[in-house]
Amino acid sequence: YILFEFILSNKIKIIHESERCFMAMYDVTPEQMRNIASRIDTLAGEYQNLYNNNLFQSLVSGELAEAYKGTDAQTLTDRIKSYQIPFDAMTTQIKEYANFLRAAATSYENERDALAQEAVNIGRQ
């Protein structure tokens, strides 16, 4: 506990003196990263489904379109339609992050394997 406080205090002092930021470090395996990426893909699909099938379609051609009519209904429908591009863009960004996690996992595995091979080669010299 004291060592942790000392390290933390040291970093805070360094940040103050050099005005640099320190990033958090996480200990995860490539498999965990792939699992998280798969979960993110699932959630992105659910997000897209909620918008496209539940909200958008119900306003445009579903139950709400039948029950809710008039100029205020059209204004709301137009407003919801105007969000389709940002919603689709968000889905794309979420999926891109999942792909980034997969690529990072592969990169970490490749680096690990290269380092392991170098270690084997050192023993042979």
N, CA, C and O atoms as a DFTB+ gen file, in Angstrom:
500 C
 N C O
     1  1       0.828      -1.193       0.000
     2  2       0.000       0.000       0.000
     3  2       0.870       1.253       0.000
     4  3       0.598       2.200      -0.738
     5  1       1.898       1.259       0.812
     6  2       2.787       2.428       0.871
     7  2       3.537       2.579      -0.448
     8  3       3.718       3.691      -0.943
     9  1       3.973       1.451      -1.014
    10  2       4.680       1.493      -2.292
    11  2       3.756       2.031      -3.382
    12  3       4.172       2.837      -4.214
    13  1       2.512       1.586      -3.373
    14  2       1.545       2.077      -4.352
    15  2       1.368       3.583      -4.206
    16  3       1.351       4.303      -5.205
    17  1       1.239       4.059      -2.998
    18  2       1.088       5.505      -2.789
    19  2       2.329       6.247      -3.263
    20  3       2.225       7.325      -3.848
    21  1       3.498       5.677      -3.016
    22  2       4.730       6.321      -3.444
    23  2       4.785       6.402      -4.958
    24  3       5.119       7.447      -5.514
    25  1       4.458       5.303      -5.628
    26  2       4.470       5.294      -7.087
    27  2       3.445       6.287      -7.623
    28  3       3.734       7.053      -8.542
    29  1       2.260       6.270      -7.050
    30  2       1.222       7.184      -7.483
    31  2       1.659       8.624      -7.256
    32  3       1.460       9.470      -8.128
    33  1       2.241       8.915      -6.117
    34  2       2.707      10.267      -5.842
    35  2       3.792      10.668      -6.817
    36  3       3.812      11.801      -7.298
    37  1       4.690       9.753      -7.109
    38  2       5.757      10.018      -8.063
    39  2       5.191      10.363      -9.431
    40  3       5.646      11.313     -10.068
    41  1       4.211       9.607      -9.886
    42  2       3.615       9.861     -11.192
    43  2       2.899      11.199     -11.211
    44  3       2.982      11.939     -12.191
    45  1       2.210      11.505     -10.152
    46  2       1.518      12.790     -10.083
    47  2       2.531      13.922     -10.158
    48  3       2.305      14.923     -10.838
    49  1       3.645      13.761      -9.458
    50  2       4.690      14.778      -9.480
    51  2       5.283      14.901     -10.886
    52  3       5.509      16.009     -11.373
    53  1       5.531      13.768     -11.530
    54  2       6.080      13.790     -12.890
    55  2       5.099      14.458     -13.843
    56  3       5.495      15.261     -14.688
    57  1       3.847      14.131     -13.710
    58  2       2.840      14.744     -14.573
    59  2       2.861      16.253     -14.395
    60  3       2.800      17.005     -15.367
    61  1       2.945      16.680     -13.162
    62  2       2.931      18.118     -12.887
    63  2       4.186      18.792     -13.448
    64  3       4.106      19.883     -14.013
    65  1       5.331      18.151     -13.292
    66  2       6.583      18.765     -13.730
    67  2       6.749      18.744     -15.252
    68  3       7.251      19.706     -15.834
    69  1       6.337      17.671     -15.882
    70  2       6.570      17.563     -17.323
    71  2       5.313      17.826     -18.147
    72  3       5.383      17.910     -19.373
    73  1       4.193      17.954     -17.499
    74  2       2.908      18.193     -18.147
    75  2       2.586      17.110     -19.179
    76  3       2.016      17.392     -20.233
    77  1       2.957      15.874     -18.862
    78  2       2.624      14.737     -19.710
    79  2       1.532      13.915     -19.039
    80  3       1.370      13.944     -17.819
    81  1       0.809      13.205     -19.836
    82  2      -0.242      12.335     -19.309
    83  2       0.216      10.882     -19.371
    84  3       0.946      10.489     -20.280
    85  1      -0.214      10.103     -18.410
    86  2       0.079       8.686     -18.388
    87  2      -1.198       7.928     -18.696
    88  3      -2.264       8.249     -18.172
    89  1      -1.087       6.929     -19.543
    90  2      -2.250       6.128     -19.901
    91  2      -2.376       4.960     -18.935
    92  3      -1.382       4.459     -18.409
    93  1      -3.594       4.542     -18.714
    94  2      -3.836       3.373     -17.875
    95  2      -3.365       2.128     -18.621
    96  3      -3.391       2.080     -19.851
    97  1      -2.939       1.130     -17.868
    98  2      -2.504      -0.115     -18.472
    99  2      -3.435      -1.226     -18.011
   100  3      -3.812      -1.293     -16.841
   101  1      -3.800      -2.095     -18.945
   102  2      -4.689      -3.194     -18.638
   103  2      -4.020      -4.502     -19.021
   104  3      -3.296      -4.573     -20.014
   105  1      -4.261      -5.512     -18.245
   106  2      -3.684      -6.822     -18.500
   107  2      -4.775      -7.725     -19.067
   108  3      -5.578      -8.285     -18.321
   109  1      -4.797      -7.862     -20.389
   110  2      -5.787      -8.710     -21.053
   111  2      -5.078      -9.610     -22.051
   112  3      -3.999      -9.288     -22.549
   113  1      -5.698     -10.726     -22.326
   114  2      -5.143     -11.656     -23.306
   115  2      -5.771     -11.380     -24.673
   116  3      -6.837     -10.770     -24.757
   117  1      -5.114     -11.825     -25.736
   118  2      -5.721     -11.684     -27.070
   119  2      -7.098     -12.357     -27.147
   120  3      -8.007     -11.846     -27.801
   121  1      -7.243     -13.488     -26.485
   122  2      -8.539     -14.178     -26.486
   123  2      -9.617     -13.322     -25.816
   124  3     -10.749     -13.259     -26.296
   125  1      -9.269     -12.673     -24.720
   126  2     -10.225     -11.778     -24.059
   127  2     -10.596     -10.613     -24.982
   128  3     -11.752     -10.194     -25.031
   129  1      -9.611     -10.102     -25.704
   130  2      -9.891      -9.005     -26.633
   131  2     -10.842      -9.457     -27.732
   132  3     -11.747      -8.717     -28.119
   133  1     -10.638     -10.671     -28.234
   134  2     -11.537     -11.184     -29.270
   135  2     -12.949     -11.412     -28.719
   136  3     -13.938     -11.147     -29.401
   137  1     -13.030     -11.899     -27.494
   138  2     -14.340     -12.099     -26.874
   139  2     -15.065     -10.760     -26.699
   140  3     -16.267     -10.662     -26.945
   141  1     -14.336      -9.747     -26.279
   142  2     -14.927      -8.416     -26.124
   143  2     -15.371      -7.889     -27.485
   144  3     -16.445      -7.299     -27.603
   145  1     -14.549      -8.099     -28.512
   146  2     -14.906      -7.654     -29.866
   147  2     -16.192      -8.339     -30.338
   148  3     -17.049      -7.698     -30.946
   149  1     -16.323      -9.619     -30.063
   150  2     -17.544     -10.338     -30.445
   151  2     -18.753      -9.783     -29.709
   152  3     -19.827      -9.623     -30.289
   153  1     -18.570      -9.493     -28.436
   154  2     -19.678      -8.918     -27.651
   155  2     -20.048      -7.533     -28.192
   156  3     -21.228      -7.192     -28.269
   157  1     -19.056      -6.749     -28.561
   158  2     -19.309      -5.421     -29.127
   159  2     -20.072      -5.562     -30.443
   160  3     -21.007      -4.803     -30.695
   161  1     -19.685      -6.527     -31.288
   162  2     -20.410      -6.765     -32.536
   163  2     -21.879      -7.108     -32.262
   164  3     -22.777      -6.603     -32.936
   165  1     -22.110      -7.962     -31.279
   166  2     -23.480      -8.334     -30.918
   167  2     -24.269      -7.111     -30.479
   168  3     -25.403      -6.907     -30.910
   169  1     -23.661      -6.298     -29.619
   170  2     -24.341      -5.092     -29.134
   171  2     -24.577      -4.088     -30.256
   172  3     -25.605      -3.410     -30.275
   173  1     -23.634      -3.988     -31.192
   174  2     -23.815      -3.086     -32.340
   175  2     -25.003      -3.542     -33.177
   176  3     -25.792      -2.719     -33.642
   177  1     -25.129      -4.844     -33.368
   178  2     -26.267      -5.376     -34.109
   179  2     -27.580      -5.104     -33.395
   180  3     -28.576      -4.750     -34.026
   181  1     -27.581      -5.269     -32.074
   182  2     -28.785      -4.983     -31.290
   183  2     -29.138      -3.500     -31.367
   184  3     -30.307      -3.136     -31.493
   185  1     -28.125      -2.661     -31.291
   186  2     -28.319      -1.208     -31.390
   187  2     -28.953      -0.848     -32.728
   188  3     -29.914      -0.082     -32.787
   189  1     -28.400      -1.412     -33.803
   190  2     -28.917      -1.138     -35.138
   191  2     -30.340      -1.678     -35.297
   192  3     -31.193      -1.026     -35.898
   193  1     -30.585      -2.851     -34.764
   194  2     -31.912      -3.445     -34.830
   195  2     -32.941      -2.600     -34.071
   196  3     -34.054      -2.389     -34.553
   197  1     -32.569      -2.129     -32.904
   198  2     -33.498      -1.297     -32.130
   199  2     -33.888      -0.048     -32.894
   200  3     -35.054       0.344     -32.918
   201  1     -32.903       0.569     -33.515
   202  2     -33.203       1.789     -34.257
   203  2     -33.994       1.471     -35.525
   204  3     -35.080       2.011     -35.734
   205  1     -33.453       0.598     -36.365
   206  2     -34.076       0.338     -37.670
   207  2     -35.428      -0.346     -37.566
   208  3     -36.393       0.080     -38.201
   209  1     -35.503      -1.401     -36.773
   210  2     -36.728      -2.196     -36.745
   211  2     -37.736      -1.728     -35.707
   212  3     -38.942      -1.774     -35.949
   213  1     -37.263      -1.286     -34.577
   214  2     -38.209      -0.903     -33.531
   215  2     -38.656       0.545     -33.653
   216  3     -39.856       0.820     -33.648
   217  1     -37.732       1.461     -33.759
   218  2     -38.094       2.874     -33.768
   219  2     -38.472       3.348     -35.162
   220  3     -39.593       3.803     -35.389
   221  1     -37.550       3.241     -36.078
   222  2     -37.759       3.797     -37.413
   223  2     -38.938       3.141     -38.130
   224  3     -39.837       3.831     -38.610
   225  1     -38.934       1.826     -38.201
   226  2     -40.002       1.133     -38.934
   227  2     -41.371       1.311     -38.282
   228  3     -42.377       1.408     -38.985
   229  1     -41.423       1.355     -36.953
   230  2     -42.722       1.534     -36.306
   231  2     -43.286       2.919     -36.580
   232  3     -44.504       3.086     -36.653
   233  1     -42.427       3.906     -36.732
   234  2     -42.915       5.254     -37.049
   235  2     -43.286       5.404     -38.515
   236  3     -44.249       6.094     -38.849
   237  1     -42.530       4.763     -39.383
   238  2     -42.739       4.944     -40.816
   239  2     -43.865       4.052     -41.339
   240  3     -44.728       4.517     -42.085
   241  1     -43.861       2.783     -40.954
   242  2     -44.840       1.878     -41.553
   243  2     -45.480       0.908     -40.554
   244  3     -46.262       0.046     -40.955
   245  1     -45.171       1.030     -39.295
   246  2     -45.678       0.085     -38.307
   247  2     -46.880       0.600     -37.539
   248  3     -47.640       1.440     -38.020
   249  1     -47.030       0.078     -36.337
   250  2     -48.177       0.408     -35.492
   251  2     -48.280       1.900     -35.191
   252  3     -49.370       2.471     -35.223
   253  1     -47.163       2.517     -34.905
   254  2     -47.207       3.944     -34.579
   255  2     -47.637       4.782     -35.774
   256  3     -48.296       5.808     -35.602
   257  1     -47.275       4.361     -36.982
   258  2     -47.674       5.098     -38.186
   259  2     -49.189       5.060     -38.350
   260  3     -49.797       6.022     -38.818
   261  1     -49.785       3.949     -37.965
   262  2     -51.240       3.821     -38.074
   263  2     -51.951       4.599     -36.971
   264  3     -53.000       5.198     -37.209
   265  1     -51.392       4.590     -35.784
   266  2     -52.057       5.217     -34.644
   267  2     -51.769       6.710     -34.528
   268  3     -52.571       7.459     -33.971
   269  1     -50.649       7.131     -35.043
   270  2     -50.190       8.511     -34.839
   271  2     -50.141       9.215     -36.182
   272  3     -49.248       8.957     -36.989
   273  1     -51.111      10.117     -36.431
   274  2     -51.202      10.791     -37.726
   275  2     -51.317      12.295     -37.513
   276  3     -51.627      12.767     -36.419
   277  1     -51.063      13.019     -38.568
   278  2     -51.169      14.470     -38.512
   279  2     -49.822      15.117     -38.751
   280  3     -48.812      14.439     -38.943
   281  1     -49.821      16.464     -38.735
   282  2     -48.573      17.181     -39.014
   283  2     -47.535      16.968     -37.924
   284  3     -46.340      16.907     -38.211
   285  1     -47.977      16.853     -36.673
   286  2     -47.004      16.607     -35.603
   287  2     -46.381      15.219     -35.751
   288  3     -45.203      15.026     -35.449
   289  1     -47.182      14.252     -36.219
   290  2     -46.648      12.913     -36.459
   291  2     -45.629      12.940     -37.597
   292  3     -44.592      12.282     -37.526
   293  1     -45.929      13.696     -38.631
   294  2     -44.995      13.803     -39.757
   295  2     -43.706      14.500     -39.329
   296  3     -42.614      14.112     -39.744
   297  1     -43.842      15.527     -38.499
   298  2     -42.660      16.232     -37.989
   299  2     -41.783      15.281     -37.190
   300  3     -40.562      15.272     -37.346
   301  1     -42.408      14.480     -36.333
   302  2     -41.646      13.505     -35.542
   303  2     -40.996      12.470     -36.456
   304  3     -39.825      12.136     -36.275
   305  1     -41.736      11.966     -37.424
   306  2     -41.187      10.978     -38.364
   307  2     -40.004      11.545     -39.135
   308  3     -38.981      10.879     -39.294
   309  1     -40.146      12.774     -39.610
   310  2     -39.033      13.413     -40.332
   311  2     -37.825      13.583     -39.429
   312  3     -36.685      13.401     -39.857
   313  1     -38.080      13.929     -38.197
   314  2     -36.980      14.115     -37.233
   315  2     -36.260      12.791     -36.983
   316  3     -35.030      12.741     -36.964
   317  1     -37.023      11.732     -36.793
   318  2     -36.428      10.411     -36.572
   319  2     -35.640       9.978     -37.812
   320  3     -34.537       9.443     -37.690
   321  1     -36.200      10.207     -38.999
   322  2     -35.488       9.871     -40.241
   323  2     -34.163      10.625     -40.341
   324  3     -33.182      10.089     -40.857
   325  1     -34.130      11.858     -39.854
   326  2     -32.908      12.661     -39.942
   327  2     -31.778      12.083     -39.090
   328  3     -30.608      12.406     -39.294
   329  1     -32.133      11.240     -38.150
   330  2     -31.111      10.611     -37.306
   331  2     -30.593       9.302     -37.870
   332  3     -29.684       8.706     -37.293
   333  1     -31.147       8.839     -38.984
   334  2     -30.728       7.545     -39.515
   335  2     -29.243       7.529     -39.882
   336  3     -28.538       6.575     -39.554
   337  1     -28.765       8.564     -40.551
   338  2     -27.350       8.600     -40.934
   339  2     -26.442       8.623     -39.701
   340  3     -25.487       7.848     -39.656
   341  1     -26.694       9.479     -38.693
   342  2     -25.849       9.418     -37.495
   343  2     -25.936       8.073     -36.765
   344  3     -24.930       7.586     -36.251
   345  1     -27.128       7.472     -36.715
   346  2     -27.248       6.156     -36.077
   347  2     -26.445       5.116     -36.835
   348  3     -25.751       4.304     -36.224
   349  1     -26.530       5.130     -38.162
   350  2     -25.749       4.185     -38.961
   351  2     -24.252       4.429     -38.803
   352  3     -23.468       3.481     -38.746
   353  1     -23.855       5.697     -38.731
   354  2     -22.440       6.035     -38.536
   355  2     -21.945       5.523     -37.186
   356  3     -20.820       5.036     -37.074
   357  1     -22.790       5.636     -36.162
   358  2     -22.408       5.140     -34.830
   359  2     -22.230       3.628     -34.866
   360  3     -21.282       3.097     -34.287
   361  1     -23.132       2.942     -35.536
   362  2     -23.003       1.488     -35.664
   363  2     -21.691       1.132     -36.358
   364  3     -20.993       0.209     -35.939
   365  1     -21.361       1.859     -37.409
   366  2     -20.111       1.620     -38.134
   367  2     -18.908       1.838     -37.220
   368  3     -17.971       1.040     -37.229
   369  1     -18.930       2.901     -36.442
   370  2     -17.813       3.175     -35.527
   371  2     -17.680       2.098     -34.463
   372  3     -16.569       1.696     -34.116
   373  1     -18.796       1.636     -33.951
   374  2     -18.761       0.578     -32.943
   375  2     -18.142      -0.684     -33.541
   376  3     -17.303      -1.327     -32.910
   377  1     -18.557      -1.035     -34.752
   378  2     -18.009      -2.226     -35.410
   379  2     -16.529      -2.047     -35.749
   380  3     -15.756      -3.002     -35.675
   381  1     -16.135      -0.834     -36.119
   382  2     -14.717      -0.564     -36.382
   383  2     -13.879      -0.760     -35.120
   384  3     -12.748      -1.240     -35.192
   385  1     -14.426      -0.393     -33.977
   386  2     -13.697      -0.600     -32.724
   387  2     -13.534      -2.094     -32.447
   388  3     -12.473      -2.530     -32.002
   389  1     -14.568      -2.870     -32.706
   390  2     -14.457      -4.321     -32.535
   391  2     -13.371      -4.877     -33.456
   392  3     -12.585      -5.730     -33.045
   393  1     -13.327      -4.398     -34.691
   394  2     -12.278      -4.834     -35.623
   395  2     -10.897      -4.411     -35.150
   396  3      -9.926      -5.149     -35.313
   397  1     -10.809      -3.220     -34.563
   398  2      -9.537      -2.756     -33.996
   399  2      -9.066      -3.711     -32.899
   400  3      -7.887      -4.060     -32.840
   401  1      -9.986      -4.131     -32.034
   402  2      -9.612      -5.059     -30.962
   403  2      -9.100      -6.378     -31.527
   404  3      -8.127      -6.938     -31.021
   405  1      -9.748      -6.870     -32.568
   406  2      -9.286      -8.113     -33.198
   407  2      -7.889      -7.941     -33.810
   408  3      -7.021      -8.801     -33.662
   409  1      -7.700      -6.824     -34.492
   410  2      -6.391      -6.562     -35.107
   411  2      -5.312      -6.416     -34.036
   412  3      -4.193      -6.898     -34.208
   413  1      -5.649      -5.754     -32.936
   414  2      -4.687      -5.604     -31.840
   415  2      -4.346      -6.964     -31.240
   416  3      -3.186      -7.233     -30.928
   417  1      -5.338      -7.812     -31.080
   418  2      -5.092      -9.157     -30.540
   419  2      -4.143      -9.929     -31.449
   420  3      -3.217     -10.583     -30.970
   421  1      -4.368      -9.858     -32.743
   422  2      -3.494     -10.537     -33.703
   423  2      -2.092      -9.950     -33.668
   424  3      -1.103     -10.682     -33.718
   425  1      -2.010      -8.638     -33.584
   426  2      -0.713      -7.974     -33.517
   427  2       0.059      -8.401     -32.270
   428  3       1.256      -8.678     -32.337
   429  1      -0.638      -8.452     -31.131
   430  2       0.023      -8.880     -29.894
   431  2       0.498     -10.323     -29.995
   432  3       1.592     -10.654     -29.538
   433  1      -0.327     -11.184     -30.596
   434  2       0.079     -12.581     -30.755
   435  2       1.289     -12.700     -31.678
   436  3       2.217     -13.456     -31.392
   437  1       1.283     -11.960     -32.775
   438  2       2.420     -11.997     -33.704
   439  2       3.695     -11.520     -33.023
   440  3       4.760     -12.115     -33.191
   441  1       3.579     -10.445     -32.255
   442  2       4.752      -9.922     -31.540
   443  2       5.243     -10.926     -30.503
   444  3       6.445     -11.157     -30.374
   445  1       4.312     -11.519     -29.770
   446  2       4.676     -12.527     -28.777
   447  2       5.381     -13.695     -29.436
   448  3       6.403     -14.170     -28.943
   449  1       4.831     -14.163     -30.562
   450  2       5.434     -15.298     -31.262
   451  2       6.822     -14.947     -31.797
   452  3       7.733     -15.773     -31.747
   453  1       6.983     -13.728     -32.307
   454  2       8.290     -13.297     -32.821
   455  2       9.314     -13.234     -31.688
   456  3      10.460     -13.651     -31.854
   457  1       8.895     -12.713     -30.544
   458  2       9.807     -12.650     -29.391
   459  2      10.161     -14.049     -28.891
   460  3      11.302     -14.305     -28.508
   461  1       9.194     -14.939     -28.896
   462  2       9.458     -16.321     -28.473
   463  2      10.449     -16.982     -29.429
   464  3      11.337     -17.714     -28.992
   465  1      10.303     -16.732     -30.722
   466  2      11.222     -17.301     -31.708
   467  2      12.627     -16.725     -31.516
   468  3      13.617     -17.450     -31.613
   469  1      12.707     -15.437     -31.247
   470  2      14.012     -14.828     -30.987
   471  2      14.671     -15.458     -29.767
   472  3      15.881     -15.687     -29.761
   473  1      13.889     -15.736     -28.744
   474  2      14.428     -16.372     -27.538
   475  2      14.953     -17.762     -27.857
   476  3      15.998     -18.164     -27.346
   477  1      14.239     -18.498     -28.695
   478  2      14.700     -19.834     -29.116
   479  2      15.992     -19.715     -29.899
   480  3      16.915     -20.507     -29.708
   481  1      16.061     -18.730     -30.779
   482  2      17.255     -18.541     -31.597
   483  2      18.454     -18.132     -30.764
   484  3      19.581     -18.504     -31.094
   485  1      18.246     -17.377     -29.692
   486  2      19.352     -16.996     -28.799
   487  2      19.984     -18.235     -28.191
   488  3      21.207     -18.318     -28.077
   489  1      19.175     -19.181     -27.808
   490  2      19.676     -20.414     -27.225
   491  2      20.468     -21.264     -28.192
   492  3      21.260     -22.102     -27.763
   493  1      20.279     -21.074     -29.477
   494  2      20.946     -21.863     -30.499
   495  2      22.292     -21.263     -30.887
   496  3      23.115     -21.936     -31.509
   497  1      22.516     -20.042     -30.536
   498  2      23.766     -19.380     -30.957
   499  2      24.934     -19.748     -30.105
   500  3      26.044     -19.271     -30.339
